[in-house]
Amino acid sequence: MLPMKTLCCRLLPVLFLCLLPLWGGAAGSGVGAVTLTIGVSHVVRAGQVLSLAKGAAIEVGDRIETTDSGHVHIRFVDGARVSVRPDSVLTVEAYQYDPDHPDRTAVKFDLEKGIARAISGDAAHQAKDRFRLNTPLVAIGVRGTDFTTQAGPHSAVVVVNQGAIVLAPLDAGCSAAGFGPCGGARARELSASMSGTALVYRNNMTEPSFQSINSLKGTDRITPIIQQERESAVQTQGVLADSRAPGSIVGLLPQQPSLTWGRWSAVPLPGDNLTVSFMAALQSGQVTVGDGYYFLFRNEGVPNLMGSMTGQATFALQGGAASYRSAGNLYSAATLQGGVLGIDFSRDLFATNLTVSSVPTGVQTIMASGTLNPTTGIFVANGTDPHVAGAVSFNTLQAGYLFNKSFTNGSALMGATLWGR
């Protein structure tokens, strides 16, 4: 007869069950494992500084520190996942998971600084009142969720991707030593249904406030991070399935951009802070459209959702470049001042208007409409002036187009744009 431990390892697919008699808890027991490292990161354990690599065990008491280039993913014994982004410090204060006795479960993290994304595992789902993520200023409890937190000594910002969280400032009624969400008059709940909203608390506030993600500026770096997470959620490279939401996928890996503008010229034109060199852009995908200077590259390592898209989508301007070319072929910088791009996936049509200004031309409006190829995602304007040609990313979350508007004296406004839903 096989020994009991050998039989366990052969019968149970989860390796941790074979290795951990109590699924973690006391200091020194493994409660998780590193599934990915990018750049340089390390863990501080019992006074020792150890480098982190894929497969490394994570223990209670570990302090995970990422450098400016570091990024660490951890999978815990209950299926929970944590992504620690660059220049961050996260400590595993407690991780006791007992599936048969939820009242004995206790999970606590401390995000001293930086950005971390947490996807709840079975521990938080079975014992929501025993999960806590502390920052220097606030305590965060969950309702069974997927959320991203930015923390520092002066502020905390949280965005929810799925489920809901409860945030409360640390004070006499909300101790950092506790578990679960804090109550009280200053506690606030943020759910995924409040799309585009962040819960913010700063040390000069009397209570947390709800703010638009797009309004966050300065040190609130969570805005571009959230956009990256949303885009990566439909990508196949490095996605992590969420077993509590069958069929859903949640991306934690930093992905290549869906669309990248490359330029053929070795030197960028005046007003071009958007492009990278042609060879650098070639590393991120395949060319879709181009005009001899601007070339739009698309990441093809994602599912092509173009054929399944219906209805209308509105895209907001995320970035761009513009230049004025004189009749004598001299270039000067122009400025993009805003616009809108609409795509009707049901009828394979697009329409856009874009405001561009330069000293020689003043304010000009680029208005164009045309057809979208439902298979390739490439769209081209009707007519030749203004000339507009672009493409939609395969995940349909981004779009980009180049434009050229000519004038009777032989001059022109030209540029490239990036748009996001």
Steps between C-alpha positions, in 0.01 A plus 500: 500500500625844413593732789225751578705802394587340164138406444393858580741646246379264229134560562486873563585740213593787725861456601469718807262250658779246494757733647309702759309323776312812601500703174725761657459715806799504729815688412741284305235302313460549127171663409558584137740489210640750252354434156678781315779750553596783266802715571666499842309426820579340832346383824611593853462197727628470856748778438632349177459653155430231241456533125162396363463262210214304349405210727633660819289431808331789681469480876308687767706801605663541160555855383494512119693796360503585130743737334415753231522215249354229723160331471396189694197271474407269785245220517391403852386164630129588480522615138538871581728701273698813568692715253762729658596776258832686470634708789265340753525337843248236611516292819311176561394565858281189537375216282308233686253311282285220641235395243316286758490770767462845338498663844868404528589666171701823521664686211676833530727698271677830559568717193755748630542674167443453130230315309360151544210314345327226701255237377324330789541128556285254689615640835351843434189350341428271795600743774461856372517635853849354540673665202684832526740709292652787694682804364665770710169691504208262444364149554337317209260211541336304219170356390675237287670705236773611260645840582807717444650721771755778491649588837746745648556701817261776393229333293318182404310438175289191428321385183278190487500274194256243638295474818529770767730630775452699819760769573533675835772732635710351778402661832393405851198319360690325220820343624770367268512195726146396407365278224221556253334827395464781752165668558421847625399831351819535296483160331410498131409214266609491136364241258581403143160635394640850563699483176769763451499596870784485752478523877761746624623594846778747581641596836348848476146363444241447769349207312556302177357637176383352171683642200507434127802288405574740215518792743790352695827677425850551631613224735181300449662262252210258525324658198725354226534180704124446498487559124773240450314249719176555308674443167687194623178340626416372152849390406611139497866542590536454874129512584379338820161331507274596788336177615223689675384657175491222241605618157655824623867582473704749695836620368781588738800498271620833363413466133642658189282788384213395275604770249836669449591782263836464328676746272718430198719804558793472739416844642145584612320793341427812706193429710557124500528368856298190415702273273787261551742386233368268232717211618394548863133509400549188292565309821146575619298376203422526132442809286137587426508844334774749416579809296877483458575666835235369743436124524244345734609165646249264662572232760373176347556286807146557625163347407343658192160615626420702189255246357295484819462874556162670450355838586666836528810596695634843586875556537669787683831651393789350700796645317633620170749697296451778247716713272453780248678461166552821306484526121879508510507168688601650834347348813383657826309361796120497512273423794212256544222657706252213527242313302287187483503177303188289457490152349182317407598133504153392386517703178882503459519879498705763680487876547739738670574864565830628630606854590854591396672836520826651378634851475468523118151343479332590828239255629390238248251213522574166340164340417480163326282194469530173312491124516650240731617162381339263754767236451819707511375789714653750257293809417543761227320830443284571201674744267860611504497827696534477785671166465427279804600136538526290811434174679328359808693277740394135488356529852299804374606711800727735303512662159746718315503696178726728301372814330605750238309819421632705208455869423483686168847647537655151510546484877344235723425387854600140570517274800405180678259424785426236763150447642356293782152383596 
